[in-house]
Amino acid sequence: MDDLAQALARGEEAAFQRLVDEQSDAVFRVCYRVLGSIDEAQDAVQETFVLAYRGLRSYRGDGPPGAWLARIAIRECWRLSRSQRRRVSLTQPLDDVVQSTTVDRADVAREVLSAEESAEVRRAVQALPEPYREVVALRFLGERSLADIAVVTGRPEATVKTQLYRGLERLRTTMRDETR
């Protein structure tokens, strides 16, 4: 266990501040990938750190703090997504494209298609049954290694690999069926 993990497990506030400083960008990326909106991702990041602070006593320190945070962030994003029953907005990526000085119609079309595909993938991952949803989300949305996922979920790495494989197979089937 590294120094930060040990300090967090002891509940040291300075360690938590260091965690916030080191992991804010990574947590934002996870939240943005799940929610697809900058504003919603920022809200989810704040709530993730609030939940992490409140749950600091339950942190065992047996895995990377970033993986622990990614798990909290993904669950919070899904909770927000379910509670708001919202549709993913395509305006965010388009705004970035339209504000550029030279707008190529092909670029706008590619950006719209990319946003639609990202939204479809997020919905498909969210629809996966557990434990596949958690493993796929931590691996690809949370950018975590298989070893990190094994530690943070308390599962053997071989089990994580199997669940990832099966989850990706289900995801492929779902995505293939949606495109028909």
HELIX and SHEET records of a PDB file:
HELIX    1   1 ASP A    3  ALA A    9  1                                   7    
HELIX    2   2 GLU A   13  LEU A   35  1                                  23    
HELIX    3   3 ILE A   38  ARG A   54  1                                  17    
HELIX    4   4 LEU A   56  SER A   58  5                                   3    
HELIX    5   5 PRO A   65  GLN A   84  1                                  20    
HELIX    6   6 THR A   91  VAL A   98  1                                   8    
HELIX    7   7 ARG A  105  ALA A  127  1                                  23    
HELIX    8   8 TYR A  132  VAL A  136  1                                   5    
HELIX    9   9 ALA A  137  LEU A  141  3                                   5    
HELIX   10  10 LEU A  146  THR A  153  1                                   8    
HELIX   11  11 GLU A  157  THR A  179  1                                  23    
END                                                                             
